[in-house]
Amino acid sequence: MKNVYDVQQILKKFGTFIYSGDRIGDLELMVMEIEDLFKMRFIENEQYLQARLILRKEKTRLYK
C-alpha cells in the first residue's frame, strides 16, 4: 500500500465507496472506515497502520 488509491481499493473490497467532493472530508471518512474494519478484525494490524499513515500524510499535504 503506497497511496490513497490503495486505501480506497481496500475499502472497495468491503463495499465502501467514499466520494463527497470534499477531499479532507473524504480522508476523514476513510479513517473512520479503516478503524471500523480493524476493530472488526477484517484487516490486519499492518494494513491498518499503513492506511492510517497514508491518510495522515495526505491530510497534512493538503493543509500546507
DRENBA-757149 format. One record per residue: residue number from 1; x, y, z of N, C-alpha, C in turn. Coordinates in Angstrom, 3 decimals, decimal comma. Example, Ala and Ser with C-alpha at 12.3 -4.5 7.8 and 13.67 -1.06 7.14 Angstrom:
BEGIN
- 1/13,190/-5,690/7,800/12,300/-4,500/7,800/13,200/-3,300/7,800
- 2/12,850/-2,250/7,080/13,670/-1,060/7,140/12,900/0,030/7,870
//
This chain:
BEGIN
- 1/0,849/-1,161/0,000/0,000/0,000/0,000/0,902/1,234/0,000
- 2/0,692/2,097/-1,012/1,580/3,246/-1,154/0,876/4,591/-1,222
- 3/-0,420/4,592/-1,549/-1,099/5,882/-1,701/-2,589/5,755/-1,349
- 4/-3,285/6,868/-1,435/-4,696/6,914/-1,060/-5,523/5,986/-1,953
- 5/-5,146/5,874/-3,196/-5,856/4,970/-4,102/-5,827/3,538/-3,561
- 6/-4,692/3,114/-3,046/-4,580/1,765/-2,476/-5,502/1,589/-1,268
- 7/-5,615/2,638/-0,457/-6,531/2,593/0,697/-7,968/2,474/0,189
- 8/-8,299/3,227/-0,854/-9,637/3,150/-1,436/-9,929/1,748/-1,953
- 9/-8,933/1,081/-2,493/-9,129/-0,276/-3,004/-9,424/-1,263/-1,873
- 10/-8,794/-1,068/-0,731/-9,106/-1,914/0,434/-10,547/-1,693/0,856
- 11/-10,947/-0,428/0,958/-12,320/-0,122/1,350/-13,310/-0,684/0,332
- 12/-12,951/-0,608/-0,932/-13,814/-1,110/-2,006/-14,069/-2,613/-1,868
- 13/-13,057/-3,357/-1,418/-13,219/-4,803/-1,201/-14,356/-5,107/-0,233
- 14/-14,577/-4,173/0,700/-15,617/-4,361/1,707/-16,884/-3,577/1,389
- 15/-16,990/-3,085/0,160/-18,212/-2,420/-0,278/-18,339/-0,968/0,135
- 16/-17,231/-0,332/0,483/-17,268/1,064/0,906/-16,676/1,958/-0,179
- 17/-17,499/2,847/-0,712/-17,068/3,810/-1,710/-17,266/5,194/-1,120
- 18/-16,187/5,967/-1,045/-16,262/7,289/-0,431/-15,891/8,340/-1,463
- 19/-16,845/9,204/-1,764/-16,581/10,372/-2,583/-17,671/11,401/-2,320
- 20/-17,291/12,478/-1,665/-18,259/13,524/-1,367/-17,930/14,824/-2,108
- 21/-16,756/14,865/-2,732/-16,332/16,090/-3,391/-15,450/16,947/-2,503
- 22/-15,406/16,623/-1,220/-14,576/17,331/-0,255/-13,427/16,398/0,125
- 23/-12,233/16,680/-0,368/-11,100/15,762/-0,190/-10,766/15,531/1,291
- 24/-10,753/16,581/2,088/-10,456/16,428/3,517/-11,539/15,583/4,182
- 25/-12,773/15,859/3,866/-13,882/15,076/4,414/-13,795/13,623/4,006
- 26/-13,432/13,377/2,763/-13,270/12,004/2,277/-12,192/11,278/3,068
- 27/-11,076/11,960/3,320/-9,986/11,345/4,075/-10,425/11,005/5,501
- 28/-11,190/11,900/6,116/-11,675/11,647/7,474/-12,635/10,458/7,499
- 29/-13,491/10,363/6,496/-14,398/9,214/6,406/-13,619/7,912/6,199
- 30/-12,561/7,982/5,381/-11,739/6,795/5,159/-11,081/6,330/6,454
- 31/-10,606/7,279/7,254/-10,004/6,933/8,548/-11,025/6,204/9,412
- 32/-12,233/6,725/9,479/-13,275/6,088/10,291/-13,580/4,678/9,801
- 33/-13,666/4,511/8,499/-13,965/3,191/7,937/-12,829/2,205/8,178
- 34/-11,592/2,667/8,023/-10,436/1,800/8,275/-10,405/1,377/9,737
- 35/-10,703/2,323/10,639/-10,745/1,991/12,068/-11,807/0,933/12,349
- 36/-12,973/1,080/11,741/-14,044/0,096/11,932/-13,639/-1,280/11,412
- 37/-13,023/-1,325/10,242/-12,577/-2,606/9,682/-11,547/-3,266/10,586
- 38/-10,670/-2,463/11,156/-9,657/-3,000/12,065/-10,289/-3,518/13,361
- 39/-11,212/-2,753/13,919/-11,881/-3,172/15,161/-12,659/-4,467/14,965
- 40/-13,214/-4,658/13,775/-13,971/-5,875/13,488/-13,062/-7,005/12,991
- 41/-11,752/-6,714/12,959/-10,730/-7,689/12,563/-10,854/-8,158/11,110
- 42/-11,321/-7,276/10,235/-11,383/-7,587/8,807/-10,049/-7,306/8,119
- 43/-9,249/-6,406/8,718/-7,926/-6,123/8,168/-6,888/-6,342/9,262
- 44/-5,680/-6,650/8,836/-4,575/-6,916/9,752/-4,007/-5,611/10,307
- 45/-3,253/-5,751/11,384/-2,626/-4,609/12,041/-1,737/-3,834/11,070
- 46/-0,943/-4,538/10,268/-0,030/-3,889/9,324/-0,791/-3,051/8,296
- 47/-1,875/-3,594/7,751/-2,687/-2,835/6,783/-3,285/-1,600/7,440
- 48/-3,761/-1,769/8,661/-4,367/-0,653/9,397/-3,353/0,480/9,588
- 49/-2,160/0,114/10,068/-1,144/1,131/10,334/-0,693/1,825/9,059
- 50/-0,509/1,075/7,984/-0,114/1,671/6,705/-1,189/2,622/6,188
- 51/-2,435/2,188/6,275/-3,547/3,027/5,805/-3,627/4,320/6,604
- 52/-3,508/4,222/7,911/-3,566/5,427/8,752/-2,442/6,387/8,423
- 53/-1,235/5,846/8,211/-0,092/6,683/7,874/-0,301/7,391/6,531
- 54/-0,754/6,672/5,547/-1,006/7,246/4,223/-2,051/8,354/4,308
- 55/-3,138/8,089/5,020/-4,209/9,087/5,131/-3,740/10,317/5,906
- 56/-2,943/10,111/6,953/-2,422/11,235/7,725/-1,488/12,093/6,867
- 57/-0,611/11,447/6,095/0,306/12,190/5,226/-0,454/12,999/4,179
- 58/-1,470/12,400/3,590/-2,259/13,104/2,571/-2,994/14,299/3,174
- 59/-3,540/14,105/4,347/-4,256/15,193/5,009/-3,296/16,350/5,334
- 60/-2,118/15,997/5,819/-1,098/17,013/6,134/-0,676/17,763/4,868
- 61/-0,503/17,010/3,769/-0,117/17,611/2,494/-1,163/18,618/2,019
- 62/-2,423/18,309/2,211/-3,494/19,196/1,761/-3,617/20,460/2,607
- 63/-3,223/20,384/3,869/-3,324/21,549/4,751/-2,192/22,555/4,542
- 64/-1,124/22,157/3,827/0,014/23,068/3,622/-0,295/24,102/2,589
//
